[in-house]
Each structure stands twice: as C-alpha cells, then as structure tokens.
Amino acid sequence: MASKTRSGPLISNSDWDFASLSRVYDAIGQAAEDELGLDIYPNQMEIISSEQMLDAYSSIGMPLMYRHWSFGKQFLQHEQLYRKGLRGLAYEMVINSNPCIVYLMEENTMALQALVTAHAAFGHNHFFKNNYLFRQWTDAGGILSYLDFAKGYVARCEERYGVAAVESMLDAAHALMDQGVFSYRRPPRLSSEKEREGLREKLEYEERSYNDLWRTLPPTKDQDGAVDDDAKADERKKSLNLPEENLLYFLEKNSLVLEPWQREIVRIVRIIAQYFYPQRQTQVMNEGCACFVHYTIMNALFDKGIVSEGAMLEILKSHSNVVFQPGFDDPRYSGINPYALGLDLMQDIQRISMEPTSEDRDWFPDIAGNGNWRETLLEAWANHRDESFIRQYLSPALIRKWRLFVLADEAQSSHFEVTSIHNERGYEKVRGALAHAYDIGTKRPDIQVVDVDLLGDRQLRLAHTVRNGLILEGKTRDTTLRHIRKLWGYEVSLVGRDADTGATLYECATDEAAD
C-alpha cells in the first residue's frame, strides 16, 4: 500500500462520505492483516442517527427484536439522559453475527469513523469469530434469521391472543433470563429455516388440538397418601434430568400449563439469554482486544501517512477518554474500567513477549522473551474468558501500576484489613482475588430445580446454594417466584442452603392460590 494518496492523507479533516469511508475501511483492513493477522467475519456497516442509536440501546443492540414495554422504557431513560447532557452515546455498536453488523453514528467525524471501524469491525469482530466461548455457545450465522422468526412469531401471537397476554408471558420469561442459560453444558443449536417452518406447522397443529380440560384434574397421591420413598424420588429425578440449572429450559420442556404458543415464547427468551451469555464473561478481554486493535492499527496508519497529525490528535483524545480510569477517590469512579484494564493487559503481554524483565521470566516462562507477541495475543484471545485470562496473565508489574491490593471486609468488624500487598505471596492473592471477581458464577445466584412430583402435588422445588452468606433479597425473590409460578402453574418452593455446611438458611414458597 502506498504511504499516501496523491491528495494527501486519507484521514485529514472531519468531513466524510461513503466513498471516503470505503477507502479508509480498505486501508484499515490491510493494516489489520499486516500488523495483527486478524481473522474476521464479513462486515455489514450501517450509518445511523442518534435516535436510531438510542433505539438500538433499548432493544439490547439487536437489529430485529420483538416488541416489549421494557424496551420503550429503556429508550425513554436513555433519551432523557442524552438530551440533558448527562450521558453520551456510544460512537458505535457491533453485533455478533455473520455477517458482523456494525453501527456507526452519522455525527462522528472522519477520524472517529476510522477509529470505531478499527475497534468494532476488526477488533470485536475478530474476538467474536475466534474466542472459544462464542464459537461453542453462539451461532453467529443463524442468530439474525432466528430473530426474524422470533419477531414475526411474537407479533402473530399478539394478533391472535392479545398484547396483554403476550406481554404477561414475556414479563415472566424476562424475569428469569439470568437463570435461563446453560453454564456447564453446550446449549442446543439454533434450528434452521427448514426446521423452523416445520416447527410453525407443528405449533399450529398443537394450538388447534390443544385441550384445556385436563388442567382441572386434581394432583394424584400415592397409595395411603404416603410420600415417595427415596428410590422413587431418585428415579423421578433421573427421568427429569434433575438437578437442572436452566430454569427457563426446564419450564419450557416440563410445564403442565403452558399452551404451545406460550412454550415457544419461553424458548425464544431463553435462546436470546443464551446468546448474550458469553459477552458477560468476556467484557474485559473483548474490549481490551478491540482497544488494542484500534490503537495498533491507527498508529500504523499514522506511520504510513494515511492519518494526518490533526486527525491523530483527535483519535488519541477519544482513545484516552475511553480508557480513562478514575482513582478510587474520584467522584467519577464507578469501579474498574474494562477498557482500561483490558488494554493494559494486552499491552503488558506485548511487553513481556518483547522486553521481559527477570521478574517476568520467573512468572511467565512460556511467553517471556518469545519475540512473538502477535501469536501470543491471538492464542490468548481465542482460548480464555475474563476470569482465566486475568488468572493467567496479570503480572506483578501491572499489579503495581494499578496499585491493587486485597481488603478483608468482615461484617462484624468495624474496620477493613489489608490482607495482601505487593510481595511474592501477595501478587498471587491479588491476581486470584481479581480473577474471582470476574467469575460470573460468583455473581449469579446458583439456583436449580432439584425435585418435582408430576404425579403427586406437582410442587416445583428449587434450591439455592448460598455462598459467603449472600442470600436473596426478599422482595425481588418473592416477585421472581411468582413469575416462576405463572410459568409452572403450581406451587413453587425455594430453600437456601449454605454451600460449605449444607445448613438450611431460609425457606419460602408461593401461595398456591396466587394468580
């Protein structure tokens, strides 16, 4: 590639048109291949207005989405904050699909369009295509056609059964989205268009032949009203594959009261929840990868004369704003900025690969001084999530730069205690504590279906494994249980047991007479 065009740098002022965007995209693509060896899905670039970006925010970033009141509520919240100047909008938004869809704001300058193209269309795109979580747990090629099916199906249900009935079902399913994912086994793949056509025909047949009378049959009892013995209970649990962590999946497959259309809506919500699950586990890595990619590419283009000095200053200013990390005593502090931590981790790996210290050689013997930071980063991006990535690559040098340490916060104590500092043992504990904070399993309550007697009282029994004494907040817990009861149709009980001792910490149940 020539270092300059005849008329000077490609990126020199704020004005842009589609021809210039295309030329800049080609230059970025060449740099991505030459400098980083990225492997991406084809890109579909969309230029949208600020209002369209607000709309994308409200529908969780998807180009096709069914209607629900919560999306309108989020739109109004974001719009009011944006109009009042209390919150800005993202310069871009990217969707994990094949082709990869990238939204660019029409208000962006040419320099910003180049920056976010490198960030989203190449950084995020590469990560989506190559990281093992996305490869194993999402179907980038099928998600757009599935969302088209879901949007149309929900709209048809609204016409046939009424908006209120559909909204009520979506409310209950949305309340369980966090408990509607498979964490430990691979979810079923998305159905093809041919399979969905067969599903539509099947659903229409079930709806025509559905008989509601059997719901009125009373629950059966064992002889003499006796409770099942342990052998029968074990056999029952085995037949239902219990315990089951995915509450939406269990309700979809086993609820005795859901009509066919309701069952399909639960499935739609469950599949969308599963689609976003890998993103919750890779925020630091994903944003760190994208920031490293845009920073590397834009500097390479500047060195080649494709980006002017003025445009580069604007790019660096926007970059600095994105990766800014306020101090703990700064009014703007709201926790660790994943962009900042992610970029520092990537650049530190580059440093360790090229210019290691003796400390680095002790901590990272496999990569220190290997001289091949590109392959090291590509391998890390492909094979880790946030928790394992931090546990593997957070260095003592970066711990010192970030001034990280571990505090013990005991409820019964009147003060904090610093338990790990910057020494050999402390580095290990700091790294372990930070990695643990990014383990999604520590944030999502471990609630599973543990038993139900379909031929008996039909009570759905849930168990919450309580870690570190963190029990569920009463009001939201009871509201969620009522949503579960709506989908199940019978009483639902929940027991919380301590993860270490097995002691029962609380018990609660829905009212059998509840709606």
C-alpha positions as CSV (number, residue, x, y, z in Angstrom):
1,M,0.0,0.0,0.0
2,A,1.3,3.5,-0.8
3,S,2.1,5.6,2.2
4,K,0.0,8.5,0.9
5,T,-2.6,9.2,-1.7
6,R,-2.0,11.8,-4.3
7,S,-4.1,14.4,-2.5
8,G,-2.5,13.7,0.9
9,P,-3.7,11.6,3.9
10,L,-7.0,9.7,3.6
11,I,-7.9,11.0,7.1
12,S,-7.2,14.7,7.5
13,N,-10.5,16.5,8.3
14,S,-13.8,16.0,9.9
15,D,-15.9,15.5,6.7
16,W,-16.7,12.1,5.3
17,D,-18.8,10.5,2.6
18,F,-19.4,6.9,1.7
19,A,-16.6,6.8,-0.8
20,S,-14.0,8.0,1.8
21,L,-15.4,5.6,4.3
22,S,-14.9,2.7,1.9
23,R,-11.2,3.8,1.2
24,V,-10.5,4.1,4.9
25,Y,-12.1,0.7,5.5
26,D,-9.8,-0.9,2.9
27,A,-6.8,0.7,4.5
28,I,-7.8,-0.4,8.0
29,G,-8.4,-3.9,6.7
30,Q,-4.9,-4.1,5.1
31,A,-3.3,-2.9,8.3
32,A,-5.3,-5.4,10.4
33,E,-3.9,-8.2,8.2
34,D,-0.4,-6.9,8.0
35,E,0.1,-5.8,11.7
36,L,-2.1,-8.3,13.6
37,G,-3.1,-11.2,11.3
38,L,-6.8,-10.8,12.3
39,D,-9.5,-13.3,11.1
40,I,-12.9,-11.7,10.8
41,Y,-16.5,-12.3,9.6
42,P,-17.6,-10.2,6.6
43,N,-18.7,-6.7,7.8
44,Q,-22.0,-5.0,7.2
45,M,-21.6,-1.3,8.0
46,E,-24.6,0.8,8.9
47,I,-24.7,4.6,9.4
48,I,-27.4,5.5,11.9
49,S,-28.6,8.7,13.7
50,S,-28.5,9.4,17.4
51,E,-32.2,8.4,17.8
52,Q,-31.6,5.1,16.0
53,M,-28.6,4.5,18.3
54,L,-31.0,5.1,21.3
55,D,-33.4,2.7,19.8
56,A,-30.6,0.1,19.4
57,Y,-29.7,0.6,23.1
58,S,-33.3,-0.1,24.1
59,S,-33.6,-3.3,22.1
60,I,-30.3,-4.7,23.5
61,G,-28.5,-3.8,20.3
62,M,-30.3,-6.3,18.0
63,P,-31.4,-5.2,14.5
64,L,-34.5,-7.4,14.8
65,M,-36.4,-7.7,18.0
66,Y,-39.9,-8.4,19.2
67,R,-41.9,-5.7,21.0
68,H,-41.9,-5.3,24.8
69,W,-42.8,-2.4,27.1
70,S,-39.3,-2.6,28.8
71,F,-37.6,-1.6,25.5
72,G,-39.7,1.6,25.4
73,K,-38.9,2.3,29.0
74,Q,-35.2,2.0,28.4
75,F,-35.5,4.2,25.3
76,L,-37.0,7.0,27.3
77,Q,-34.5,6.7,30.1
78,H,-31.5,6.9,27.7
79,E,-33.1,9.6,25.7
80,Q,-33.8,11.9,28.7
81,L,-30.2,11.5,30.0
82,Y,-28.8,12.1,26.5
83,R,-30.9,15.2,25.9
84,K,-29.9,16.7,29.2
85,G,-26.3,16.1,28.5
86,L,-25.9,13.6,31.4
87,R,-24.9,10.7,29.3
88,G,-23.3,10.4,25.9
89,L,-23.9,7.8,23.2
90,A,-21.6,5.1,22.0
91,Y,-19.7,6.0,18.9
92,E,-20.5,2.6,17.5
93,M,-22.3,-0.7,18.2
94,V,-21.4,-4.1,17.0
95,I,-23.4,-7.3,16.7
96,N,-22.0,-10.9,17.0
97,S,-23.4,-12.2,13.7
98,N,-22.3,-13.4,10.3
99,P,-22.0,-11.0,8.6
100,C,-20.9,-8.9,11.5
101,I,-23.2,-5.8,11.8
102,V,-21.5,-2.5,12.8
103,Y,-23.5,0.6,13.5
104,L,-21.6,3.9,13.1
105,M,-23.1,7.3,14.3
106,E,-23.6,9.7,11.5
107,E,-22.5,12.6,13.8
108,N,-19.0,11.1,14.0
109,T,-16.1,12.9,12.3
110,M,-14.0,11.1,9.7
111,A,-11.3,10.4,12.4
112,L,-13.8,8.9,14.7
113,Q,-15.4,6.8,12.0
114,A,-11.9,5.3,11.3
115,L,-11.3,4.7,15.0
116,V,-14.6,2.9,15.7
117,T,-14.3,0.9,12.4
118,A,-11.0,-0.5,13.6
119,H,-12.4,-1.0,17.1
120,A,-15.6,-2.7,16.2
121,A,-15.4,-4.0,12.6
122,F,-12.0,-5.6,13.2
123,G,-11.3,-5.8,17.0
124,H,-14.7,-7.0,18.3
125,N,-15.3,-8.9,15.0
126,H,-12.1,-11.0,15.4
127,F,-12.9,-11.7,19.0
128,F,-16.5,-12.8,18.2
129,K,-15.3,-15.2,15.5
130,N,-12.3,-16.7,17.3
131,N,-13.0,-16.9,21.0
132,Y,-13.9,-20.4,22.1
133,L,-17.0,-19.2,24.2
134,F,-18.6,-17.6,21.2
135,R,-17.6,-20.5,18.9
136,Q,-19.1,-23.1,21.2
137,W,-22.1,-21.2,22.7
138,T,-23.5,-19.0,20.0
139,D,-24.5,-19.4,16.3
140,A,-23.4,-16.2,14.6
141,G,-24.6,-17.5,11.2
142,G,-28.1,-18.3,12.5
143,I,-29.0,-15.5,15.0
144,L,-30.3,-12.9,12.5
145,S,-32.7,-15.4,10.8
146,Y,-33.8,-16.7,14.2
147,L,-34.5,-13.1,15.5
148,D,-36.6,-12.5,12.3
149,F,-38.6,-15.7,13.1
150,A,-39.0,-14.6,16.8
151,K,-40.2,-11.1,15.9
152,G,-42.7,-12.4,13.5
153,Y,-43.9,-15.1,15.8
154,V,-44.4,-12.8,18.8
155,A,-46.3,-10.3,16.5
156,R,-48.6,-13.1,15.3
157,C,-49.3,-14.2,18.9
158,E,-50.2,-10.6,19.8
159,E,-52.7,-10.5,17.0
160,R,-54.2,-13.9,18.0
161,Y,-54.1,-13.8,21.8
162,G,-53.9,-10.1,22.6
163,V,-51.0,-7.9,23.5
164,A,-51.7,-8.1,27.2
165,A,-51.5,-12.0,27.3
166,V,-48.2,-12.0,25.3
167,E,-46.7,-9.2,27.4
168,S,-47.5,-11.1,30.6
169,M,-45.7,-14.2,29.3
170,L,-42.7,-12.1,28.2
171,D,-42.6,-10.4,31.6
172,A,-42.4,-13.8,33.4
173,A,-39.7,-15.1,31.0
174,H,-37.6,-11.9,31.1
175,A,-37.6,-12.1,34.9
176,L,-35.8,-15.5,34.6
177,M,-33.3,-14.6,31.9
178,D,-30.3,-14.7,34.2
179,Q,-31.5,-18.2,35.3
180,G,-32.2,-19.2,31.7
181,V,-28.8,-20.2,30.4
182,F,-26.7,-23.3,30.3
183,S,-23.4,-22.7,32.2
184,Y,-21.9,-26.2,32.2
185,R,-23.2,-27.9,29.1
186,R,-23.5,-26.8,25.5
187,P,-26.9,-25.5,24.6
188,P,-29.0,-26.9,21.7
189,R,-28.1,-25.4,18.3
190,L,-30.4,-22.9,16.6
191,S,-32.8,-24.5,14.3
192,S,-32.5,-23.9,10.5
193,E,-35.1,-22.1,8.4
194,K,-36.5,-25.5,7.2
195,E,-36.7,-26.7,10.8
196,R,-38.5,-23.5,11.9
197,E,-41.0,-23.9,9.1
198,G,-41.7,-27.4,10.4
199,L,-42.0,-26.0,13.9
200,R,-44.5,-23.4,12.8
201,E,-46.7,-26.2,11.3
202,K,-46.4,-28.2,14.5
203,L,-47.3,-25.3,16.7
204,E,-50.3,-24.5,14.6
205,Y,-51.5,-28.2,14.8
206,E,-50.9,-28.2,18.6
207,E,-52.9,-25.0,19.0
208,R,-55.8,-26.4,17.0
209,S,-55.8,-29.7,19.0
210,Y,-54.9,-28.2,22.5
211,N,-57.4,-29.3,25.2
212,D,-57.5,-27.3,28.4
213,L,-59.8,-29.6,30.3
214,W,-57.0,-31.9,31.7
215,R,-55.7,-29.0,33.7
216,T,-58.6,-29.3,36.1
217,L,-57.6,-32.8,37.1
218,P,-56.5,-32.9,40.8
219,P,-53.0,-34.0,41.6
220,T,-52.7,-37.7,42.4
221,K,-51.4,-39.2,45.6
222,D,-49.6,-42.4,46.4
223,Q,-51.4,-45.1,48.0
224,D,-52.5,-44.2,51.5
225,G,-51.2,-40.7,50.7
226,A,-47.7,-41.7,51.5
227,V,-44.7,-39.7,50.4
228,D,-42.5,-41.3,47.7
229,D,-39.6,-43.3,49.2
230,D,-36.0,-42.4,48.3
231,A,-35.8,-45.0,45.5
232,K,-38.9,-43.5,43.7
233,A,-37.6,-40.0,44.3
234,D,-34.2,-40.9,42.8
235,E,-35.9,-42.5,39.8
236,R,-38.1,-39.5,39.3
237,K,-35.2,-37.0,39.4
238,K,-33.2,-39.2,36.9
239,S,-36.1,-39.2,34.5
240,L,-36.3,-35.4,34.6
241,N,-32.5,-34.9,34.4
242,L,-32.5,-33.2,37.8
243,P,-31.0,-31.1,39.2
244,E,-31.4,-28.6,36.3
245,E,-29.7,-25.2,36.4
246,N,-31.6,-23.7,33.4
247,L,-34.9,-22.8,34.9
248,L,-36.4,-21.5,31.6
249,Y,-35.4,-24.7,29.8
250,F,-37.0,-26.9,32.5
251,L,-40.2,-24.9,32.4
252,E,-40.3,-24.9,28.6
253,K,-40.0,-28.7,28.5
254,N,-41.9,-29.7,31.6
255,S,-44.6,-27.1,32.5
256,L,-48.0,-28.7,32.6
257,V,-49.9,-25.5,32.0
258,L,-48.2,-23.7,29.1
259,E,-50.0,-23.6,25.8
260,P,-47.9,-24.3,22.7
261,W,-47.5,-20.6,21.8
262,Q,-46.5,-19.8,25.4
263,R,-43.9,-22.5,25.4
264,E,-42.4,-21.2,22.2
265,I,-42.2,-17.6,23.7
266,V,-40.3,-19.0,26.7
267,R,-38.0,-20.7,24.3
268,I,-37.4,-17.5,22.3
269,V,-36.4,-15.6,25.5
270,R,-34.2,-18.5,26.6
271,I,-32.3,-18.6,23.3
272,I,-31.7,-14.8,23.4
273,A,-30.4,-15.0,27.0
274,Q,-28.0,-17.8,26.0
275,Y,-26.8,-15.7,23.0
276,F,-25.6,-12.9,25.3
277,Y,-24.1,-15.2,28.0
278,P,-20.5,-15.3,26.5
279,Q,-20.4,-11.5,26.4
280,R,-21.0,-11.3,30.1
281,Q,-17.9,-13.5,30.7
282,T,-15.5,-11.7,28.3
283,Q,-16.1,-7.9,28.7
284,V,-12.5,-7.1,29.8
285,M,-11.0,-9.3,27.1
286,N,-13.4,-8.2,24.4
287,E,-13.0,-4.5,25.0
288,G,-9.2,-4.9,25.6
289,C,-8.8,-6.8,22.3
290,A,-10.8,-4.1,20.4
291,C,-8.9,-1.2,22.1
292,F,-5.5,-2.9,21.4
293,V,-6.5,-3.5,17.8
294,H,-7.7,0.1,17.1
295,Y,-4.7,1.6,18.9
296,T,-2.2,-0.6,16.9
297,I,-4.0,0.0,13.5
298,M,-4.4,3.7,13.9
299,N,-0.7,4.2,14.8
300,A,0.3,2.0,11.9
301,L,-1.8,4.2,9.5
302,F,-0.3,7.3,11.0
303,D,3.2,6.0,10.4
304,K,2.3,5.4,6.8
305,G,0.9,8.9,6.4
306,I,-2.7,7.8,5.9
307,V,-3.8,9.7,9.0
308,S,-2.8,13.3,9.4
309,E,-1.4,14.8,12.6
310,G,-4.6,16.7,13.4
311,A,-6.7,13.6,12.9
312,M,-4.4,11.5,15.0
313,L,-4.6,14.0,17.9
314,E,-8.4,13.7,17.7
315,I,-8.1,9.9,17.7
316,L,-5.8,9.8,20.7
317,K,-8.1,12.2,22.6
318,S,-11.1,9.8,22.0
319,H,-8.9,6.8,22.8
320,S,-7.8,8.4,26.1
321,N,-11.3,9.2,27.1
322,V,-12.4,5.6,26.6
323,V,-9.5,4.0,28.6
324,F,-9.5,6.6,31.4
325,Q,-9.5,5.0,34.8
326,P,-10.6,7.4,37.7
327,G,-9.0,6.9,41.0
328,F,-11.0,5.4,43.9
329,D,-11.5,8.8,45.5
330,D,-12.6,10.5,42.2
331,P,-16.3,11.4,42.0
332,R,-16.4,9.7,38.6
333,Y,-15.2,6.4,40.0
334,S,-17.6,3.5,39.4
335,G,-15.3,0.5,39.5
336,I,-12.6,-0.8,37.2
337,N,-12.9,0.4,33.6
338,P,-12.9,-2.8,31.5
339,Y,-11.5,-0.9,28.5
340,A,-8.5,0.4,30.6
341,L,-7.8,-2.9,32.3
342,G,-8.2,-4.9,29.1
343,L,-5.9,-2.7,27.1
344,D,-3.2,-2.7,29.8
345,L,-3.3,-6.5,29.9
346,M,-2.9,-6.7,26.2
347,Q,0.0,-4.2,26.1
348,D,1.6,-5.9,29.0
349,I,1.6,-9.2,27.2
350,Q,3.3,-7.4,24.2
351,R,5.9,-6.0,26.6
352,I,6.6,-9.4,28.3
353,S,7.0,-11.0,24.9
354,M,9.4,-8.5,23.6
355,E,11.2,-6.8,26.5
356,P,10.8,-9.0,29.6
357,T,12.4,-8.4,33.0
358,S,13.9,-11.1,35.2
359,E,10.6,-11.0,37.2
360,D,8.6,-11.6,34.0
361,R,10.8,-14.6,33.2
362,D,10.0,-16.1,36.6
363,W,6.3,-15.5,36.3
364,F,5.8,-16.2,32.6
365,P,8.5,-18.6,31.4
366,D,6.4,-19.7,28.4
367,I,6.0,-16.3,26.8
368,A,8.7,-14.1,28.3
369,G,11.0,-13.0,25.5
370,N,9.5,-15.3,22.9
371,G,9.5,-12.3,20.4
372,N,6.1,-13.2,19.0
373,W,3.6,-11.1,20.7
374,R,1.1,-11.4,17.9
375,E,0.7,-15.2,18.2
376,T,0.7,-14.9,22.0
377,L,-2.2,-12.5,21.9
378,L,-4.1,-14.4,19.2
379,E,-3.8,-17.5,21.3
380,A,-5.0,-15.8,24.5
381,W,-7.9,-14.1,22.7
382,A,-9.1,-17.5,21.4
383,N,-8.8,-19.6,24.5
384,H,-9.7,-17.6,27.6
385,R,-12.5,-15.8,29.3
386,D,-12.0,-12.9,31.7
387,E,-11.5,-15.0,34.8
388,S,-9.0,-17.4,33.4
389,F,-7.2,-14.6,31.3
390,I,-6.6,-12.5,34.4
391,R,-5.5,-15.5,36.4
392,Q,-3.1,-16.4,33.7
393,Y,-1.7,-13.1,32.5
394,L,-2.0,-10.4,35.3
395,S,1.7,-9.6,36.1
396,P,3.3,-8.1,39.2
397,A,4.3,-5.1,37.1
398,L,0.6,-4.4,36.2
399,I,-0.5,-5.0,39.8
400,R,1.9,-2.3,40.9
401,K,0.9,0.1,38.1
402,W,-2.8,-0.3,39.2
403,R,-1.9,-0.2,42.9
404,L,-4.0,-3.3,43.5
405,F,-4.3,-5.0,46.9
406,V,-6.8,-7.2,48.8
407,L,-9.0,-5.9,51.6
408,A,-10.8,-8.2,54.1
409,D,-14.3,-6.8,54.7
410,E,-15.9,-8.6,57.6
411,A,-19.5,-7.6,58.5
412,Q,-18.8,-7.9,62.2
413,S,-15.6,-5.8,62.1
414,S,-15.5,-2.0,62.4
415,H,-12.6,-1.7,60.1
416,F,-11.0,-3.1,56.9
417,E,-7.9,-5.2,56.9
418,V,-5.3,-5.2,54.1
419,T,-4.5,-8.9,53.7
420,S,-2.4,-8.9,50.5
421,I,0.2,-6.4,49.4
422,H,3.0,-6.2,46.8
423,N,5.2,-9.2,47.7
424,E,5.6,-12.7,46.2
425,R,2.7,-14.2,48.1
426,G,0.6,-11.0,47.8
427,Y,0.8,-10.9,44.0
428,E,-0.7,-14.4,43.7
429,K,-3.6,-13.5,46.1
430,V,-4.3,-10.2,44.3
431,R,-4.4,-11.9,41.0
432,G,-6.6,-14.6,42.3
433,A,-9.0,-12.1,44.0
434,L,-9.3,-10.0,40.9
435,A,-9.9,-13.1,38.7
436,H,-12.5,-14.3,41.1
437,A,-14.3,-11.0,40.8
438,Y,-14.8,-11.6,37.1
439,D,-16.0,-15.2,37.6
440,I,-19.7,-14.9,36.6
441,G,-20.5,-17.9,38.8
442,T,-19.8,-15.7,41.9
443,K,-22.4,-13.0,40.7
444,R,-25.3,-15.1,39.5
445,P,-27.2,-17.0,42.3
446,D,-26.8,-20.8,42.0
447,I,-30.5,-21.8,41.9
448,Q,-31.5,-25.2,40.5
449,V,-34.6,-27.3,40.1
450,V,-34.0,-30.2,42.4
451,D,-37.3,-32.1,42.5
452,V,-40.9,-32.2,41.3
453,D,-43.5,-34.9,41.5
454,L,-45.6,-34.6,38.4
455,L,-47.9,-37.4,39.6
456,G,-48.2,-36.0,43.1
457,D,-48.5,-32.5,44.4
458,R,-46.7,-31.0,41.4
459,Q,-44.8,-28.6,43.6
460,L,-41.7,-27.3,41.9
461,R,-38.8,-27.5,44.4
462,L,-35.9,-25.1,43.9
463,A,-32.6,-25.0,45.9
464,H,-30.3,-22.0,46.2
465,T,-26.7,-22.8,47.1
466,V,-25.6,-19.9,49.2
467,R,-22.0,-18.8,49.1
468,N,-20.4,-16.3,51.5
469,G,-23.7,-15.9,53.3
470,L,-25.2,-13.9,50.5
471,I,-28.9,-14.7,50.5
472,L,-31.5,-13.4,48.1
473,E,-33.2,-10.0,48.7
474,G,-36.7,-10.8,49.9
475,K,-38.9,-8.6,47.7
476,T,-37.3,-9.4,44.4
477,R,-37.0,-13.1,45.4
478,D,-40.7,-13.3,46.1
479,T,-41.6,-11.4,42.9
480,T,-39.4,-13.8,40.8
481,L,-41.0,-16.8,42.5
482,R,-44.4,-15.6,41.4
483,H,-43.2,-15.3,37.8
484,I,-41.9,-18.9,38.1
485,R,-45.3,-20.0,39.4
486,K,-47.0,-18.3,36.5
487,L,-45.0,-20.4,34.1
488,W,-45.2,-23.6,36.2
489,G,-48.9,-23.4,37.2
490,Y,-48.5,-24.9,40.6
491,E,-46.8,-24.0,43.9
492,V,-43.1,-23.3,43.9
493,S,-40.8,-23.6,46.9
494,L,-37.3,-22.4,47.4
495,V,-34.8,-23.4,50.1
496,G,-31.4,-21.8,50.6
497,R,-28.6,-24.0,51.9
498,D,-25.1,-23.0,52.9
499,A,-22.5,-24.1,50.3
500,D,-20.0,-25.2,52.9
501,T,-22.1,-26.7,55.7
502,G,-25.3,-27.7,53.9
503,A,-27.3,-26.0,56.7
504,T,-30.7,-24.5,55.7
505,L,-30.6,-20.7,55.8
506,Y,-34.1,-19.9,54.6
507,E,-37.2,-21.4,53.1
508,C,-40.1,-19.8,51.2
509,A,-42.9,-20.7,48.9
510,T,-45.5,-19.2,46.7
511,D,-49.2,-19.1,47.7
512,E,-51.0,-21.9,46.0
513,A,-53.9,-19.6,45.4
514,A,-51.8,-16.9,43.7
515,D,-52.5,-15.9,40.1
